[in-house]
Amino acid sequence: MFVEKAANWQLALPAALTVALAFVAGGFFPGTIGLAAGLLCLLLLARLTLAERPFAGWSTALAVTTGALALFSVWTLASFDWSNAPARAMTDFDRALLYLLLLAFMGLHARAAGHLSVLLRWVGLVIAITCAAALATRLFPTTFPTGGGVNADRLAFPLTYWNAMGIFCGLGAILLTHLTASEREPVAVRVAAAAGLPIVTVTLYFTFSRGGIAAAIAGVVLYFVLAHPRGLAGALPAAGLPVAFALKRAYDSDLLAREFYTGADARQQAQALMVVVIGCVVAAAVLRALALRVDRRMLEIRIGAGTRRRLFGALGIAGLLALAVATVAFDLPERIDEQRKAFVRGDKPPGGNDLRTRLTDVGNNGRREQWNVALDIGEIRPWRGVGAGTYQLGWERSRPAPPEKVINAHSLGLETRAELGWIGLVLLGIALLVPVVVAASRLRGPQRHAYAAFLAGGIALLLHAQVDWDWEMPALFIWYFGAAGVVLAAPVEASRSLPEPRRLTRLVAGLACLLLALTPITVALSQLRLNRSVEAFQRGDCRTATDAALGSLDLLSVQPEAFEILGWCDARAGQPGLAVDAMRAAQKRDPRNWQYAYGLAIAQALAGEDPRPSAALAVRLNPLEPLARKLARDMRSKSAERRRTLAGRAAIPSG
């Protein structure tokens, strides 16, 4: 059949999704997630109905992983029953569904030798291309402007969040290191990967992301330990020297490490650095091509098991000696203790005029408070959690002073436990760790290097996700679930004995895919209309905002923000009664969100009703919010007319 003849095209799918999502804010927003999940539903439908053996890759490990992720997705959606915030649960469900669909689609294709290697090549390529585009915006900001919503000082384009961009580049560094160091990769791949490393590492530097840099270093070291490729002897000097030189010149470009880097002097440094980076790209390619002879010589050497053990033992002893010397020379215990105390105190890393100072400081930047709040929320309902997507509401209720807007707990494990309880955390842990265990079991096989690269990149990502909100950025996790599908799939040899499924089986599976597609596509279309409504409201066009909000509700009636916009527009139009009804509807769909209690209080004051209970509720839901506290004070007046006047002057929350 046609799908079978289009051999291995699916191996490029995770890379294609990665680069596509990267350039739409990492895939963070609900509309993007819904469209991507809908696309995968259609691809899975085509697979199940057109392929001769659609379940060729099915295996026990794949069944366990997809089953756990499916249960996690269902548990996420079901959590709206006790959170009373269905829109939040649906957004998180769509994200989990996106990962599940890709895992299942890739896993249903039988695994052949080299499949994982090909997939990792595609992913490494698109990350390098994305990093090149990101670096261009840093070095030539006026020629390649990134627009609003992107941080001005640390490189965040195109994912729009610098730490996400940091781990994105870190993954690229790990995969390109594998591609250039593995003697089992094609010659062209080894040379091209070496050429990409200076771009990826310099881009990583300009994110000034300590977590991303640490994850990249740890991942590269882990890859060397697990894979011990013979091509390392040629790749390390060939790629390492240009990378080191490019990073040194980037570090010396001090004017590019500041918030304002568009002046004439900074442009000169940027132009000079671009020349250096291009030169290092060329040098890395040439040196790696010349070092291919070293690869061939290394392959000719036969090393027995005993010799290999002695060699590893010698390397281990040398490493311990080097660590001991460094400990004495640099007084590492005292330095580590100082950094530990700074982290515990909650120090924020220094910023200001020189962002390079961040790289030597481990202040937790508020993470400790966010984690503590997540731990406290997790104790409310330990087994089932407080509901998907509601950590932000708990943070607003319990956050320490000074108030800071936080949406995620900056820890996948702690946030999952808080929102979905131990049940959700166990299901997610199974889904994430089974591929790691299976890949580790194949490190002795002929595809050792590819599995080592998957493990190094995957473990680096999973560890980084415990200190940041990578899970909410599909551009970071798409490659992992795509590669996991290949890792877990049954081999081609096992699939040949499978019979072709009956038409009824195909029909039922196809209908299931269509049903699955309804939720993400509905959310995506509703969100697109809601986005138009928000944009129109912000520019003062309430007619367009109202029409778009009603259109959004026609598709998905649980959108509280659409009702909120209707309420504000009704208030502007002099219809306070309608505004009260709309704000009540918004609050009903997200009762723990202070903004809807705040909006309801204003609408009630304008309508001549008593707004004080709603205003007090807004303060209880977000005690440190200045707008809520001011409104509560203003609404204490006994004069309804005075309250109406003050409500008419009240500010509208920005989001």
Secondary structure, DSSP 4 states (H G I P E B T S, - for coil): -HHHHSTTGGGGHHHHHHHHHHTTGGG-SHHHHHHHHHHHHHHHHHHHHH-SSTTTT--HHHHHHHHHHHHHHHHHHHTHHHH--HHHHHHHHHHHHHHHHHHHHHHTSPB-TTHHHHHHHHHHHHHHHHHHHHHHHHH-TTTS---TTS-SSS--TTTT-HHHHHHHHHHHHHHHHHHHH-TTS-HHHHHHHHHHHHHHHHHHHHHT-HHHHHHHHHHHHHHHHHH--TTHHHHHHHHHHHHHHHHHHHHH-GGGGSS---SHHHHHHHHHHHHHHHHHHHHHHHHHHHTHHHHHHHHH----HHHHHHHHHHHHHHHHHHHHHHHHHTTHHHHHHHHHHHHHHTPPPP-TT-GGGGGG----TTHHHHHHHHHHHHTTSTTT-S-TT-HHHHHHHHPPSSP---SS-S-HHHHHHHHHHHHHHHHHHHHHHHHHHHHHTTTTSTTHHHHHHHHHHHHHHHHHTTSS-GGG-HHHHHHHHHHHHHHHSPBHHHHTTPPPPPHHHHHHHHHHHHHHHHHHHHHHHHHHHHHHHHHHHHTT-HHHHHHHHHHHHHH-TT-HHHHHHHHHHHHHTT-HHHHHHHHHHHHHHSTT-HHHHHHHHHHHHHTTS--HHHHHHHHHHSTT-HHHHHHHHHTT-S-HHHHHHHHHHPPPP--
